[in-house]
Amino acid sequence: MVTDTRKEEIYREYYKKVYGYILSKINNATNAEDLTADVFLKVFEKIDTFDETKASVSTWIYTITKNTLIDYYRTRRTFDEVPETEEDGSSVEDEVCNSEMLELLARGLEALDEREREIVVLRYSSGKTLREIAAQMGISYAYVKILQNKAFAHLRVYLGG
């Protein structure tokens, strides 16, 4: 169990770095503050599952930050604002097309039950909202959210995260 003191230390140590990184990517101070808050909410919700043998705290927080930005761009459909290359010179496409990860993800999707897999594919491949998916599948919005969360939980376990 991580103490509140440790959480406060993490927040103080990484807040400016996370905020600065997000601000450099979206160039909107208000949205950067909101996204930074989202990042730290996720960090503190998952901090008890963090494994220091797999990554450093800074790497883990950076990954959460990148994923939060990806979600931000996905929900706003502003793909023209997504940077083509990272600061280290690698392209976003190179990272996404990592064949081993894609193969592992494909196997993870196959391991899901049919409804869970359909929701993930409709959401992230077809770009449908959860409400659109609920209407298409003939189930409630709340149940779609539950199935999506269940699918992500299975994928996290399958992918070792």
C-alpha positions in Angstrom: 0.0 0.0 0.0 1.4 3.3 -1.1 1.2 6.1 1.5 -0.4 9.5 1.0 3.1 11.0 1.6 4.6 9.0 -1.2 1.7 10.0 -3.5 2.3 13.6 -2.6 6.1 13.2 -3.4 5.3 11.7 -6.8 2.8 14.5 -7.6 5.3 17.2 -6.6 8.2 15.5 -8.5 6.3 14.9 -11.8 3.5 17.5 -12.0 5.5 20.1 -13.9 7.1 17.6 -16.2 3.7 16.0 -17.1 2.0 19.4 -17.4 4.9 20.8 -19.6 4.8 17.7 -21.8 1.1 17.8 -22.3 1.1 21.6 -22.9 3.8 21.1 -25.6 1.5 18.6 -27.4 -1.8 20.4 -27.2 -0.9 24.1 -26.8 -3.9 24.9 -24.6 -3.3 25.6 -20.9 -6.8 24.8 -19.6 -6.9 21.5 -21.4 -3.4 20.7 -20.3 -4.3 21.3 -16.7 -7.4 19.0 -17.1 -5.4 16.3 -18.8 -2.6 16.5 -16.2 -5.2 16.0 -13.5 -6.5 13.0 -15.4 -3.0 11.6 -15.5 -2.5 11.8 -11.8 -6.0 10.4 -11.1 -5.0 7.4 -13.2 -1.6 7.2 -11.5 -3.1 7.2 -8.0 -5.8 4.7 -8.9 -3.3 2.2 -10.3 -0.3 3.0 -8.1 -0.8 -0.2 -6.0 -0.5 -2.3 -9.1 2.8 -0.6 -10.3 5.7 -3.0 -10.5 9.1 -1.3 -10.1 10.8 -4.4 -11.6 9.2 -3.7 -14.9 9.7 0.1 -15.3 10.7 3.2 -13.4 8.1 5.5 -11.9 9.0 8.1 -14.5 8.6 5.7 -17.4 5.2 4.5 -16.0 3.9 8.0 -15.6 5.2 8.9 -19.1 3.3 5.9 -20.5 0.1 7.0 -18.7 0.6 10.5 -20.0 1.0 9.4 -23.6 -2.0 7.2 -23.4 -4.1 10.0 -21.9 -3.0 12.2 -24.9 -3.9 9.5 -27.3 -7.4 9.3 -25.7 -7.7 13.1 -25.9 -6.9 13.2 -29.6 -9.1 10.2 -30.3 -12.2 11.7 -28.6 -11.7 15.0 -30.4 -10.8 13.6 -33.8 -8.0 16.1 -34.3 -5.6 13.8 -35.9 -3.9 16.6 -37.7 -2.6 17.9 -34.4 -1.0 14.5 -33.4 2.8 14.9 -33.7 4.3 12.8 -36.4 7.5 12.1 -34.5 8.5 11.9 -30.9 11.4 14.0 -29.5 13.8 11.1 -29.9 13.1 11.0 -33.6 11.1 7.8 -33.8 7.8 8.1 -35.6 4.5 7.4 -33.9 3.8 5.0 -36.7 7.0 3.0 -35.9 5.9 2.6 -32.3 2.3 1.6 -33.3 3.5 -0.9 -35.9 5.7 -2.9 -33.6 4.9 -6.2 -35.1 5.5 -8.2 -31.9 3.1 -6.0 -29.9 0.5 -6.2 -32.6 0.7 -9.9 -32.8 0.4 -10.2 -29.0 -2.6 -7.8 -29.1 -4.2 -9.9 -31.9 -3.9 -13.0 -29.7 -5.3 -11.1 -26.8 -8.3 -10.0 -28.8 -8.9 -13.6 -29.9 -8.9 -14.6 -26.2 -11.8 -12.3 -25.4 -15.4 -13.5 -25.7 -17.2 -12.5 -28.8 -19.1 -9.5 -27.3 -16.0 -8.0 -25.7 -14.0 -8.4 -28.9 -16.8 -6.8 -30.9 -16.9 -3.8 -28.6 -13.2 -3.2 -28.7 -13.1 -3.5 -32.5 -16.1 -1.2 -33.0 -14.7 1.3 -30.6 -11.1 1.5 -31.7 -11.1 0.2 -35.3 -14.4 1.7 -36.4 -14.3 4.7 -34.1 -17.8 4.3 -32.8 -18.9 5.8 -29.5 -20.1 3.6 -26.7 -23.7 4.9 -27.3 -23.5 3.9 -31.0 -22.2 0.5 -30.1 -25.0 0.0 -27.5 -27.6 0.9 -30.2 -25.9 -1.4 -32.8 -25.7 -4.3 -30.4 -29.1 -3.8 -28.8 -27.8 -3.5 -25.3 -27.7 -0.7 -22.8 -24.9 1.9 -22.7 -24.0 0.9 -19.1 -23.6 -2.7 -20.1 -21.4 -1.7 -23.0 -19.2 0.2 -20.6 -19.0 -2.8 -18.3 -18.1 -5.2 -21.2 -15.5 -2.7 -22.4 -13.9 -2.5 -18.9 -14.0 -6.3 -18.6 -12.3 -6.6 -22.1 -9.5 -4.1 -21.1 -9.0 -6.0 -17.8 -8.5 -9.2 -19.7 -6.2 -7.6 -22.3 -4.1 -6.1 -19.5 -3.6 -9.5 -17.9 -3.0 -11.1 -21.3 -0.4 -8.4 -22.3 1.3 -8.6 -19.0 0.3 -5.1 -17.8 
